Amino acid sequence: MNRRAYLASLGTVSTVGVAGCSTVTGTLRGEPCSGNDCDIGMTRTEFVPETYEISVGETVVWKNTSEAIHTVTAYDSSLFEDKGAEYFATGDYDDFETAHEEFWNENNGALHTRETFEHTFEVPGTYHYACLPHEEGGMIGLIKVTE
């Protein structure tokens, strides 16, 4: 093979190799939540958008739009204890400690690629939540619920 043919074949191999890779953000294609299938998408390392505002009684739908496993796990707060808000976490756990333990012991509560989780917010307030396997990397979100 002459030098030009060899170099041309390297360019083709490189292009094909890059075409098979996922995007930098790790989404399967395009924006994480385009259309009506979800409100909050998940890349490899973040919720998109990180902050989401709704009114009381509205439902939020999260969708794992990446190839990594994720969770949606609310932090305990006075909203749950004092105001009667319903705790939310993938796996339908009643508190953060149980959700945390179940995920780290058995991978329970994980959302796999294209799976969704939804929660209806009935109490106004600010709800902080995280993805357990990516929390240390900053995968944290916020839901603001107004009357």
N, CA, C and O atoms as a GROMACS GRO file, in nm:
protein
  588
    1MET      N    1   0.086  -0.117   0.000
    1MET     CA    2   0.000   0.000   0.000
    1MET      C    3   0.090   0.123   0.000
    1MET      O    4   0.183   0.131   0.080
    2ASN      N    5   0.064   0.219  -0.089
    2ASN     CA    6   0.147   0.337  -0.089
    2ASN      C    7   0.106   0.432   0.024
    2ASN      O    8   0.002   0.414   0.087
    3ARG      N    9   0.190   0.530   0.048
    3ARG     CA   10   0.171   0.619   0.163
    3ARG      C   11   0.038   0.693   0.157
    3ARG      O   12  -0.030   0.704   0.259
    4ARG      N   13  -0.001   0.745   0.040
    4ARG     CA   14  -0.128   0.820   0.028
    4ARG      C   15  -0.248   0.731   0.059
    4ARG      O   16  -0.339   0.774   0.129
    5ALA      N   17  -0.249   0.612   0.008
    5ALA     CA   18  -0.360   0.520   0.033
    5ALA      C   19  -0.368   0.486   0.181
    5ALA      O   20  -0.476   0.476   0.238
    6TYR      N   21  -0.251   0.467   0.242
    6TYR     CA   22  -0.247   0.435   0.385
    6TYR      C   23  -0.304   0.552   0.467
    6TYR      O   24  -0.387   0.531   0.555
    7LEU      N   25  -0.258   0.674   0.439
    7LEU     CA   26  -0.307   0.792   0.513
    7LEU      C   27  -0.456   0.813   0.490
    7LEU      O   28  -0.528   0.850   0.583
    8ALA      N   29  -0.503   0.791   0.369
    8ALA     CA   30  -0.647   0.805   0.341
    8ALA      C   31  -0.727   0.703   0.420
    8ALA      O   32  -0.835   0.735   0.471
    9SER      N   33  -0.676   0.582   0.432
    9SER     CA   34  -0.750   0.480   0.508
    9SER      C   35  -0.753   0.514   0.656
    9SER      O   36  -0.852   0.484   0.722
   10LEU      N   37  -0.648   0.575   0.709
   10LEU     CA   38  -0.648   0.617   0.850
   10LEU      C   39  -0.756   0.721   0.875
   10LEU      O   40  -0.824   0.717   0.978
   11GLY      N   41  -0.772   0.815   0.782
   11GLY     CA   42  -0.877   0.916   0.797
   11GLY      C   43  -1.015   0.855   0.800
   11GLY      O   44  -1.100   0.897   0.878
   12THR      N   45  -1.039   0.755   0.716
   12THR     CA   46  -1.168   0.687   0.714
   12THR      C   47  -1.193   0.613   0.844
   12THR      O   48  -1.302   0.619   0.899
   13VAL      N   49  -1.092   0.543   0.894
   13VAL     CA   50  -1.106   0.470   1.020
   13VAL      C   51  -1.132   0.567   1.134
   13VAL      O   52  -1.217   0.539   1.220
   14SER      N   53  -1.063   0.680   1.138
   14SER     CA   54  -1.084   0.779   1.244
   14SER      C   55  -1.225   0.833   1.241
   14SER      O   56  -1.288   0.847   1.346
   15THR      N   57  -1.275   0.865   1.122
   15THR     CA   58  -1.410   0.919   1.110
   15THR      C   59  -1.514   0.818   1.156
   15THR      O   60  -1.607   0.854   1.228
   16VAL      N   61  -1.499   0.694   1.116
   16VAL     CA   62  -1.593   0.590   1.157
   16VAL      C   63  -1.587   0.571   1.308
   16VAL      O   64  -1.691   0.555   1.372
   17GLY      N   65  -1.468   0.573   1.365
   17GLY     CA   66  -1.452   0.557   1.510
   17GLY      C   67  -1.520   0.667   1.588
   17GLY      O   68  -1.585   0.639   1.689
   18VAL      N   69  -1.506   0.791   1.544
   18VAL     CA   70  -1.569   0.903   1.613
   18VAL      C   71  -1.720   0.898   1.597
   18VAL      O   72  -1.792   0.932   1.690
   19ALA      N   73  -1.770   0.856   1.483
   19ALA     CA   74  -1.914   0.851   1.460
   19ALA      C   75  -1.983   0.756   1.556
   19ALA      O   76  -2.100   0.776   1.587
   20GLY      N   77  -1.914   0.655   1.604
   20GLY     CA   78  -1.975   0.559   1.695
   20GLY      C   79  -1.974   0.602   1.840
   20GLY      O   80  -2.034   0.535   1.924
   21CYS      N   81  -1.909   0.712   1.872
   21CYS     CA   82  -1.899   0.756   2.011
   21CYS      C   83  -2.023   0.833   2.054
   21CYS      O   84  -2.093   0.891   1.970
   22SER      N   85  -2.050   0.833   2.184
   22SER     CA   86  -2.160   0.914   2.234
   22SER      C   87  -2.114   1.058   2.244
   22SER      O   88  -1.994   1.086   2.233
   23THR      N   89  -2.206   1.149   2.264
   23THR     CA   90  -2.173   1.290   2.271
   23THR      C   91  -2.100   1.321   2.400
   23THR      O   92  -2.094   1.238   2.491
   24VAL      N   93  -2.044   1.440   2.406
   24VAL     CA   94  -1.972   1.483   2.526
   24VAL      C   95  -2.063   1.479   2.647
   24VAL      O   96  -2.020   1.440   2.756
   25THR      N   97  -2.188   1.519   2.632
   25THR     CA   98  -2.280   1.520   2.746
   25THR      C   99  -2.337   1.383   2.774
   25THR      O  100  -2.397   1.362   2.880
   26GLY      N  101  -2.321   1.290   2.684
   26GLY     CA  102  -2.367   1.154   2.708
   26GLY      C  103  -2.513   1.131   2.679
   26GLY      O  104  -2.567   1.028   2.720
   27THR      N  105  -2.580   1.221   2.610
   27THR     CA  106  -2.720   1.196   2.576
   27THR      C  107  -2.726   1.104   2.455
   27THR      O  108  -2.630   1.096   2.378
   28LEU      N  109  -2.837   1.038   2.440
   28LEU     CA  110  -2.850   0.944   2.330
   28LEU      C  111  -2.860   1.014   2.196
   28LEU      O  112  -2.805   0.966   2.097
   29ARG      N  113  -2.928   1.127   2.191
   29ARG     CA  114  -2.934   1.206   2.068
   29ARG      C  115  -3.000   1.340   2.100
   29ARG      O  116  -3.102   1.346   2.169
   30GLY      N  117  -2.939   1.447   2.050
   30GLY     CA  118  -2.998   1.580   2.066
   30GLY      C  119  -3.018   1.623   2.210
   30GLY      O  120  -2.946   1.580   2.300
   31GLU      N  121  -3.116   1.708   2.230
   31GLU     CA  122  -3.150   1.756   2.363
   31GLU      C  123  -3.208   1.644   2.447
   31GLU      O  124  -3.279   1.558   2.394
   32PRO      N  125  -3.178   1.642   2.578
   32PRO     CA  126  -3.229   1.534   2.663
   32PRO      C  127  -3.381   1.518   2.661
   32PRO      O  128  -3.431   1.406   2.656
   33CYS      N  129  -3.453   1.628   2.666
   33CYS     CA  130  -3.600   1.621   2.667
   33CYS      C  131  -3.656   1.708   2.557
   33CYS      O  132  -3.690   1.824   2.580
   34SER      N  133  -3.666   1.653   2.438
   34SER     CA  134  -3.730   1.727   2.331
   34SER      C  135  -3.866   1.663   2.309
   34SER      O  136  -3.879   1.541   2.303
   35GLY      N  137  -3.967   1.746   2.296
   35GLY     CA  138  -4.101   1.693   2.282
   35GLY      C  139  -4.170   1.683   2.417
   35GLY      O  140  -4.134   1.754   2.510
   36ASN      N  141  -4.267   1.595   2.426
   36ASN     CA  142  -4.347   1.585   2.548
   36ASN      C  143  -4.318   1.462   2.632
   36ASN      O  144  -4.396   1.430   2.722
   37ASP      N  145  -4.208   1.391   2.605
   37ASP     CA  146  -4.186   1.267   2.679
   37ASP      C  147  -4.125   1.287   2.817
   37ASP      O  148  -4.130   1.196   2.899
   38CYS      N  149  -4.067   1.403   2.845
   38CYS     CA  150  -4.012   1.428   2.978
   38CYS      C  151  -3.991   1.578   3.000
   38CYS      O  152  -3.990   1.657   2.906
   39ASP      N  153  -3.975   1.613   3.128
   39ASP     CA  154  -3.947   1.752   3.166
   39ASP      C  155  -3.799   1.771   3.197
   39ASP      O  156  -3.742   1.875   3.165
   40ILE      N  157  -3.739   1.670   3.260
   40ILE     CA  158  -3.598   1.678   3.300
   40ILE      C  159  -3.526   1.555   3.246
   40ILE      O  160  -3.565   1.442   3.273
   41GLY      N  161  -3.421   1.580   3.168
   41GLY     CA  162  -3.341   1.471   3.115
   41GLY      C  163  -3.216   1.449   3.199
   41GLY      O  164  -3.184   1.530   3.286
   42MET      N  165  -3.147   1.341   3.172
   42MET     CA  166  -3.026   1.307   3.245
   42MET      C  167  -2.915   1.277   3.146
   42MET      O  168  -2.926   1.184   3.066
   43THR      N  169  -2.808   1.357   3.152
   43THR     CA  170  -2.689   1.324   3.076
   43THR      C  171  -2.604   1.235   3.166
   43THR      O  172  -2.650   1.191   3.271
   44ARG      N  173  -2.482   1.208   3.126
   44ARG     CA  174  -2.397   1.123   3.212
   44ARG      C  175  -2.372   1.187   3.348
   44ARG      O  176  -2.352   1.115   3.446
   45THR      N  177  -2.373   1.320   3.355
   45THR     CA  178  -2.331   1.385   3.480
   45THR      C  179  -2.420   1.499   3.527
   45THR      O  180  -2.383   1.570   3.620
   46GLU      N  181  -2.535   1.519   3.464
   46GLU     CA  182  -2.619   1.630   3.510
   46GLU      C  183  -2.766   1.610   3.473
   46GLU      O  184  -2.801   1.537   3.380
   47PHE      N  185  -2.850   1.678   3.552
   47PHE     CA  186  -2.992   1.688   3.519
   47PHE      C  187  -3.007   1.809   3.428
   47PHE      O  188  -2.946   1.913   3.453
   48VAL      N  189  -3.088   1.798   3.324
   48VAL     CA  190  -3.108   1.908   3.230
   48VAL      C  191  -3.257   1.932   3.215
   48VAL      O  192  -3.328   1.848   3.159
   49PRO      N  193  -3.307   2.047   3.264
   49PRO     CA  194  -3.235   2.152   3.335
   49PRO      C  195  -3.211   2.114   3.482
   49PRO      O  196  -3.277   2.025   3.536
   50GLU      N  197  -3.116   2.183   3.545
   50GLU     CA  198  -3.086   2.158   3.686
   50GLU      C  199  -3.196   2.211   3.776
   50GLU      O  200  -3.229   2.151   3.878
   51THR      N  201  -3.254   2.324   3.738
   51THR     CA  202  -3.362   2.386   3.814
   51THR      C  203  -3.488   2.386   3.729
   51THR      O  204  -3.484   2.420   3.611
   52TYR      N  205  -3.600   2.346   3.790
   52TYR     CA  206  -3.726   2.337   3.717
   52TYR      C  207  -3.836   2.395   3.804
   52TYR      O  208  -3.847   2.359   3.922
   53GLU      N  209  -3.917   2.483   3.749
   53GLU     CA  210  -4.024   2.548   3.824
   53GLU      C  211  -4.160   2.500   3.776
   53GLU      O  212  -4.187   2.491   3.656
   54ILE      N  213  -4.247   2.469   3.874
   54ILE     CA  214  -4.382   2.423   3.844
   54ILE      C  215  -4.479   2.483   3.946
   54ILE      O  216  -4.437   2.549   4.041
   55SER      N  217  -4.608   2.459   3.924
   55SER     CA  218  -4.712   2.499   4.019
   55SER      C  219  -4.758   2.376   4.097
   55SER      O  220  -4.742   2.263   4.052
   56VAL      N  221  -4.816   2.401   4.213
   56VAL     CA  222  -4.871   2.292   4.295
   56VAL      C  223  -4.966   2.207   4.210
   56VAL      O  224  -5.046   2.260   4.134
   57GLY      N  225  -4.956   2.076   4.224
   57GLY     CA  226  -5.042   1.983   4.152
   57GLY      C  227  -4.986   1.935   4.020
   57GLY      O  228  -5.043   1.845   3.958
   58GLU      N  229  -4.875   1.993   3.976
   58GLU     CA  230  -4.815   1.950   3.849
   58GLU      C  231  -4.722   1.830   3.871
   58GLU      O  232  -4.666   1.812   3.979
   59THR      N  233  -4.709   1.751   3.767
   59THR     CA  234  -4.624   1.632   3.770
   59THR      C  235  -4.497   1.659   3.690
   59THR      O  236  -4.501   1.715   3.581
   60VAL      N  237  -4.384   1.618   3.746
   60VAL     CA  238  -4.255   1.628   3.678
   60VAL      C  239  -4.216   1.487   3.632
   60VAL      O  240  -4.228   1.391   3.707
   61VAL      N  241  -4.171   1.478   3.507
   61VAL     CA  242  -4.124   1.350   3.453
   61VAL      C  243  -3.974   1.362   3.423
   61VAL      O  244  -3.932   1.448   3.345
   62TRP      N  245  -3.896   1.276   3.486
   62TRP     CA  246  -3.754   1.264   3.460
   62TRP      C  247  -3.734   1.148   3.365
   62TRP      O  248  -3.804   1.047   3.374
   63LYS      N  249  -3.637   1.160   3.274
   63LYS     CA  250  -3.606   1.050   3.182
   63LYS      C  251  -3.455   1.033   3.173
   63LYS      O  252  -3.381   1.130   3.157
   64ASN      N  253  -3.412   0.909   3.186
   64ASN     CA  254  -3.270   0.880   3.168
   64ASN      C  255  -3.239   0.882   3.019
   64ASN      O  256  -3.271   0.787   2.947
   65THR      N  257  -3.179   0.989   2.975
   65THR     CA  258  -3.148   1.008   2.834
   65THR      C  259  -3.001   0.979   2.805
   65THR      O  260  -2.947   1.021   2.702
   66SER      N  261  -2.936   0.908   2.896
   66SER     CA  262  -2.796   0.871   2.876
   66SER      C  263  -2.781   0.720   2.882
   66SER      O  264  -2.878   0.647   2.898
   67GLU      N  265  -2.658   0.675   2.868
   67GLU     CA  266  -2.630   0.532   2.875
   67GLU      C  267  -2.586   0.488   3.014
   67GLU      O  268  -2.561   0.370   3.036
   68ALA      N  269  -2.577   0.581   3.108
   68ALA     CA  270  -2.540   0.550   3.246
   68ALA      C  271  -2.666   0.524   3.328
   68ALA      O  272  -2.774   0.568   3.290
   69ILE      N  273  -2.652   0.454   3.442
   69ILE     CA  274  -2.766   0.440   3.531
   69ILE      C  275  -2.771   0.562   3.623
   69ILE      O  276  -2.667   0.619   3.657
   70HIS      N  277  -2.892   0.601   3.662
   70HIS     CA  278  -2.913   0.718   3.746
   70HIS      C  279  -3.022   0.690   3.848
   70HIS      O  280  -3.094   0.591   3.840
   71THR      N  281  -3.032   0.781   3.946
   71THR     CA  282  -3.146   0.782   4.037
   71THR      C  283  -3.198   0.924   4.046
   71THR      O  284  -3.129   1.020   4.009
   72VAL      N  285  -3.320   0.938   4.093
   72VAL     CA  286  -3.376   1.067   4.134
   72VAL      C  287  -3.407   1.046   4.281
   72VAL      O  288  -3.500   0.973   4.315
   73THR      N  289  -3.332   1.111   4.368
   73THR     CA  290  -3.343   1.086   4.512
   73THR      C  291  -3.351   1.219   4.586
   73THR      O  292  -3.253   1.294   4.591
   74ALA      N  293  -3.467   1.247   4.644
   74ALA     CA  294  -3.486   1.372   4.719
   74ALA      C  295  -3.405   1.368   4.847
   74ALA      O  296  -3.391   1.264   4.911
   75TYR      N  297  -3.352   1.485   4.884
   75TYR     CA  298  -3.288   1.499   5.014
   75TYR      C  299  -3.398   1.518   5.117
   75TYR      O  300  -3.501   1.578   5.086
   76ASP      N  301  -3.379   1.468   5.237
   76ASP     CA  302  -3.477   1.493   5.344
   76ASP      C  303  -3.477   1.642   5.376
   76ASP      O  304  -3.372   1.706   5.375
   77SER      N  305  -3.592   1.695   5.405
   77SER     CA  306  -3.603   1.836   5.439
   77SER      C  307  -3.726   1.857   5.525
   77SER      O  308  -3.807   1.766   5.545
   78SER      N  309  -3.739   1.977   5.576
   78SER     CA  310  -3.855   2.010   5.658
   78SER      C  311  -3.985   2.002   5.579
   78SER      O  312  -4.092   1.987   5.638
   79LEU      N  313  -3.978   2.013   5.446
   79LEU     CA  314  -4.099   2.001   5.365
   79LEU      C  315  -4.164   1.864   5.384
   79LEU      O  316  -4.287   1.854   5.390
   80PHE      N  317  -4.084   1.762   5.393
   80PHE     CA  318  -4.138   1.627   5.409
   80PHE      C  319  -4.186   1.604   5.552
   80PHE      O  320  -4.291   1.544   5.574
   81GLU      N  321  -4.108   1.651   5.648
   81GLU     CA  322  -4.140   1.626   5.788
   81GLU      C  323  -4.249   1.718   5.842
   81GLU      O  324  -4.343   1.672   5.907
   82ASP      N  325  -4.238   1.847   5.816
   82ASP     CA  326  -4.325   1.946   5.879
   82ASP      C  327  -4.448   1.984   5.796
   82ASP      O  328  -4.551   2.018   5.854
   83LYS      N  329  -4.438   1.978   5.666
   83LYS     CA  330  -4.547   2.029   5.582
   83LYS      C  331  -4.626   1.920   5.511
   83LYS      O  332  -4.719   1.949   5.437
   84GLY      N  333  -4.589   1.796   5.534
   84GLY     CA  334  -4.666   1.686   5.477
   84GLY      C  335  -4.642   1.658   5.330
   84GLY      O  336  -4.724   1.593   5.266
   85ALA      N  337  -4.530   1.706   5.276
   85ALA     CA  338  -4.499   1.676   5.136
   85ALA      C  339  -4.460   1.529   5.124
   85ALA      O  340  -4.400   1.472   5.215
   86GLU      N  341  -4.495   1.470   5.012
   86GLU     CA  342  -4.462   1.329   4.988
   86GLU      C  343  -4.318   1.316   4.942
   86GLU      O  344  -4.275   1.384   4.848
   87TYR      N  345  -4.243   1.230   5.008
   87TYR     CA  346  -4.104   1.205   4.970
   87TYR      C  347  -4.101   1.139   4.832
   87TYR      O  348  -4.192   1.063   4.797
   88PHE      N  349  -3.997   1.169   4.752
   88PHE     CA  350  -3.987   1.106   4.620
   88PHE      C  351  -3.847   1.052   4.594
   88PHE      O  352  -3.746   1.115   4.627
   89ALA      N  353  -3.844   0.935   4.536
   89ALA     CA  354  -3.718   0.871   4.495
   89ALA      C  355  -3.751   0.757   4.400
   89ALA      O  356  -3.852   0.689   4.416
   90THR      N  357  -3.665   0.737   4.301
   90THR     CA  358  -3.680   0.619   4.216
   90THR      C  359  -3.671   0.497   4.306
   90THR      O  360  -3.588   0.491   4.397
   91GLY      N  361  -3.757   0.401   4.282
   91GLY     CA  362  -3.767   0.286   4.370
   91GLY      C  363  -3.877   0.303   4.473
   91GLY      O  364  -3.905   0.211   4.550
   92ASP      N  365  -3.941   0.421   4.474
   92ASP     CA  366  -4.053   0.453   4.564
   92ASP      C  367  -4.022   0.431   4.712
   92ASP      O  368  -4.103   0.376   4.786
   93TYR      N  369  -3.904   0.475   4.754
   93TYR     CA  370  -3.867   0.464   4.895
   93TYR      C  371  -3.928   0.578   4.974
   93TYR      O  372  -3.966   0.681   4.918
   94ASP      N  373  -3.938   0.560   5.106
   94ASP     CA  374  -4.004   0.658   5.192
   94ASP      C  375  -3.908   0.761   5.251
   94ASP      O  376  -3.953   0.862   5.306
   95ASP      N  377  -3.778   0.739   5.239
   95ASP     CA  378  -3.682   0.835   5.294
   95ASP      C  379  -3.547   0.819   5.226
   95ASP      O  380  -3.519   0.719   5.159
   96PHE      N  381  -3.463   0.920   5.246
   96PHE     CA  382  -3.332   0.923   5.181
   96PHE      C  383  -3.244   0.806   5.225
   96PHE      O  384  -3.177   0.744   5.143
   97GLU      N  385  -3.244   0.778   5.354
   97GLU     CA  386  -3.157   0.672   5.406
   97GLU      C  387  -3.186   0.537   5.340
   97GLU      O  388  -3.094   0.466   5.300
   98THR      N  389  -3.314   0.503   5.328
   98THR     CA  390  -3.351   0.376   5.266
   98THR      C  391  -3.314   0.375   5.118
   98THR      O  392  -3.260   0.276   5.068
   99ALA      N  393  -3.343   0.484   5.047
   99ALA     CA  394  -3.309   0.493   4.905
   99ALA      C  395  -3.158   0.477   4.886
   99ALA      O  396  -3.113   0.404   4.798
  100HIS      N  397  -3.082   0.546   4.969
  100HIS     CA  398  -2.935   0.541   4.962
  100HIS      C  399  -2.884   0.399   4.986
  100HIS      O  400  -2.803   0.347   4.909
  101GLU      N  401  -2.932   0.336   5.092
  101GLU     CA  402  -2.889   0.201   5.127
  101GLU      C  403  -2.925   0.100   5.018
  101GLU      O  404  -2.843   0.017   4.980
  102GLU      N  405  -3.048   0.107   4.969
  102GLU     CA  406  -3.093   0.012   4.867
  102GLU      C  407  -3.015   0.027   4.736
  102GLU      O  408  -2.982  -0.072   4.672
  103PHE      N  409  -2.985   0.152   4.699
  103PHE     CA  410  -2.910   0.171   4.575
  103PHE      C  411  -2.768   0.116   4.590
  103PHE      O  412  -2.722   0.039   4.506
  104TRP      N  413  -2.699   0.155   4.697
  104TRP     CA  414  -2.559   0.116   4.711
  104TRP      C  415  -2.542  -0.033   4.743
  104TRP      O  416  -2.437  -0.089   4.713
  105ASN      N  417  -2.641  -0.096   4.802
  105ASN     CA  418  -2.629  -0.239   4.832
  105ASN      C  419  -2.669  -0.328   4.714
  105ASN      O  420  -2.608  -0.432   4.691
  106GLU      N  421  -2.773  -0.288   4.641
  106GLU     CA  422  -2.830  -0.377   4.538
  106GLU      C  423  -2.856  -0.310   4.403
  106GLU      O  424  -2.908  -0.375   4.313
  107ASN      N  425  -2.820  -0.182   4.388
  107ASN     CA  426  -2.855  -0.104   4.268
  107ASN      C  427  -3.005  -0.090   4.252
  107ASN      O  428  -3.053  -0.064   4.141
  108ASN      N  429  -3.080  -0.105   4.360
  108ASN     CA  430  -3.226  -0.086   4.354
  108ASN      C  431  -3.257   0.062   4.339
  108ASN      O  432  -3.186   0.147   4.393
  109GLY      N  433  -3.362   0.092   4.266
  109GLY     CA  434  -3.400   0.230   4.244
  109GLY      C  435  -3.329   0.296   4.127
  109GLY      O  436  -3.347   0.416   4.104
  110ALA      N  437  -3.250   0.221   4.052
  110ALA     CA  438  -3.177   0.277   3.939
  110ALA      C  439  -3.269   0.292   3.819
  110ALA      O  440  -3.353   0.206   3.791
  111LEU      N  441  -3.252   0.403   3.749
  111LEU     CA  442  -3.320   0.424   3.620
  111LEU      C  443  -3.221   0.388   3.511
  111LEU      O  444  -3.111   0.442   3.505
  112HIS      N  445  -3.259   0.297   3.425
  112HIS     CA  446  -3.174   0.258   3.314
  112HIS      C  447  -3.209   0.343   3.192
  112HIS      O  448  -3.307   0.418   3.193
  113THR      N  449  -3.131   0.331   3.088
  113THR     CA  450  -3.149   0.409   2.965
  113THR      C  451  -3.294   0.406   2.918
  113THR      O  452  -3.356   0.301   2.905
  114ARG      N  453  -3.347   0.526   2.894
  114ARG     CA  454  -3.482   0.552   2.843
  114ARG      C  455  -3.594   0.528   2.944
  114ARG      O  456  -3.711   0.547   2.911
  115GLU      N  457  -3.562   0.488   3.065
  115GLU     CA  458  -3.666   0.471   3.167
  115GLU      C  459  -3.702   0.608   3.224
  115GLU      O  460  -3.622   0.701   3.224
  116THR      N  461  -3.826   0.618   3.274
  116THR     CA  462  -3.874   0.743   3.331
  116THR      C  463  -3.918   0.724   3.476
  116THR      O  464  -3.944   0.613   3.522
  117PHE      N  465  -3.925   0.838   3.545
  117PHE     CA  466  -3.976   0.844   3.681
  117PHE      C  467  -4.057   0.972   3.689
  117PHE      O  468  -4.018   1.074   3.634
  118GLU      N  469  -4.171   0.967   3.758
  118GLU     CA  470  -4.251   1.088   3.772
  118GLU      C  471  -4.299   1.106   3.914
  118GLU      O  472  -4.314   1.010   3.990
  119HIS      N  473  -4.323   1.232   3.948
  119HIS     CA  474  -4.373   1.265   4.082
  119HIS      C  475  -4.461   1.389   4.070
  119HIS      O  476  -4.427   1.484   4.000
  120THR      N  477  -4.574   1.386   4.140
  120THR     CA  478  -4.665   1.501   4.145
  120THR      C  479  -4.640   1.575   4.276
  120THR      O  480  -4.639   1.515   4.383
  121PHE      N  481  -4.619   1.705   4.266
  121PHE     CA  482  -4.586   1.790   4.381
  121PHE      C  483  -4.712   1.861   4.430
  121PHE      O  484  -4.771   1.941   4.357
  122GLU      N  485  -4.753   1.831   4.552
  122GLU     CA  486  -4.876   1.885   4.610
  122GLU      C  487  -4.852   1.994   4.713
  122GLU      O  488  -4.947   2.059   4.758
  123VAL      N  489  -4.727   2.016   4.753
  123VAL     CA  490  -4.694   2.114   4.857
  123VAL      C  491  -4.593   2.213   4.801
  123VAL      O  492  -4.490   2.172   4.747
  124PRO      N  493  -4.622   2.345   4.812
  124PRO     CA  494  -4.526   2.443   4.761
  124PRO      C  495  -4.395   2.438   4.840
  124PRO      O  496  -4.393   2.405   4.958
  125GLY      N  497  -4.287   2.472   4.772
  125GLY     CA  498  -4.157   2.476   4.838
  125GLY      C  499  -4.045   2.448   4.740
  125GLY      O  500  -4.067   2.437   4.619
  126THR      N  501  -3.924   2.437   4.793
  126THR     CA  502  -3.806   2.408   4.714
  126THR      C  503  -3.757   2.269   4.750
  126THR      O  504  -3.730   2.240   4.867
  127TYR      N  505  -3.746   2.183   4.650
  127TYR     CA  506  -3.708   2.043   4.670
  127TYR      C  507  -3.572   2.018   4.605
  127TYR      O  508  -3.555   2.036   4.485
  128HIS      N  509  -3.476   1.977   4.685
  128HIS     CA  510  -3.343   1.942   4.637
  128HIS      C  511  -3.336   1.791   4.618
  128HIS      O  512  -3.389   1.715   4.700
  129TYR      N  513  -3.271   1.748   4.512
  129TYR     CA  514  -3.258   1.604   4.487
  129TYR      C  515  -3.125   1.577   4.417
  129TYR      O  516  -3.059   1.669   4.369
  130ALA      N  517  -3.087   1.449   4.412
  130ALA     CA  518  -2.959   1.412   4.352
  130ALA      C  519  -2.968   1.277   4.283
  130ALA      O  520  -3.062   1.201   4.305
  131CYS      N  521  -2.869   1.250   4.201
  131CYS     CA  522  -2.847   1.117   4.145
  131CYS      C  523  -2.742   1.053   4.234
  131CYS      O  524  -2.628   1.100   4.240
  132LEU      N  525  -2.778   0.946   4.303
  132LEU     CA  526  -2.686   0.886   4.400
  132LEU      C  527  -2.549   0.848   4.342
  132LEU      O  528  -2.448   0.882   4.403
  133PRO      N  529  -2.541   0.778   4.228
  133PRO     CA  530  -2.408   0.740   4.181
  133PRO      C  531  -2.325   0.857   4.128
  133PRO      O  532  -2.204   0.843   4.111
  134HIS      N  533  -2.388   0.971   4.102
  134HIS     CA  534  -2.315   1.084   4.044
  134HIS      C  535  -2.324   1.211   4.130
  134HIS      O  536  -2.288   1.320   4.085
  135GLU      N  537  -2.371   1.196   4.251
  135GLU     CA  538  -2.389   1.311   4.341
  135GLU      C  539  -2.256   1.382   4.368
  135GLU      O  540  -2.251   1.505   4.364
  136GLU      N  541  -2.151   1.307   4.395
  136GLU     CA  542  -2.021   1.369   4.424
  136GLU      C  543  -1.967   1.446   4.304
  136GLU      O  544  -1.887   1.539   4.321
  137GLY      N  545  -2.009   1.410   4.185
  137GLY     CA  546  -1.970   1.482   4.064
  137GLY      C  547  -2.057   1.602   4.035
  137GLY      O  548  -2.037   1.672   3.936
  138GLY      N  549  -2.156   1.629   4.122
  138GLY     CA  550  -2.240   1.747   4.108
  138GLY      C  551  -2.373   1.725   4.039
  138GLY      O  552  -2.436   1.821   3.997
  139MET      N  553  -2.417   1.600   4.026
  139MET     CA  554  -2.547   1.576   3.962
  139MET      C  555  -2.657   1.595   4.066
  139MET      O  556  -2.707   1.501   4.128
  140ILE      N  557  -2.693   1.722   4.081
  140ILE     CA  558  -2.791   1.765   4.181
  140ILE      C  559  -2.892   1.855   4.110
  140ILE      O  560  -2.855   1.934   4.023
  141GLY      N  561  -3.018   1.844   4.149
  141GLY     CA  562  -3.122   1.924   4.087
  141GLY      C  563  -3.210   1.992   4.190
  141GLY      O  564  -3.200   1.966   4.310
  142LEU      N  565  -3.297   2.079   4.140
  142LEU     CA  566  -3.384   2.158   4.226
  142LEU      C  567  -3.519   2.175   4.158
  142LEU      O  568  -3.528   2.211   4.041
  143ILE      N  569  -3.626   2.148   4.234
  143ILE     CA  570  -3.762   2.172   4.187
  143ILE      C  571  -3.820   2.282   4.272
  143ILE      O  572  -3.823   2.271   4.395
  144LYS      N  573  -3.868   2.390   4.209
  144LYS     CA  574  -3.936   2.499   4.280
  144LYS      C  575  -4.085   2.486   4.251
  144LYS      O  576  -4.128   2.493   4.136
  145VAL      N  577  -4.163   2.469   4.357
  145VAL     CA  578  -4.307   2.452   4.344
  145VAL      C  579  -4.376   2.573   4.403
  145VAL      O  580  -4.357   2.605   4.521
  146THR      N  581  -4.455   2.642   4.322
  146THR     CA  582  -4.526   2.762   4.368
  146THR      C  583  -4.676   2.738   4.366
  146THR      O  584  -4.726   2.647   4.300
  147GLU      N  585  -4.748   2.822   4.441
  147GLU     CA  586  -4.895   2.809   4.448
  147GLU      C  587  -4.958   2.863   4.322
  147GLU      O  588  -5.080   2.861   4.309
   0.00000   0.00000   0.00000
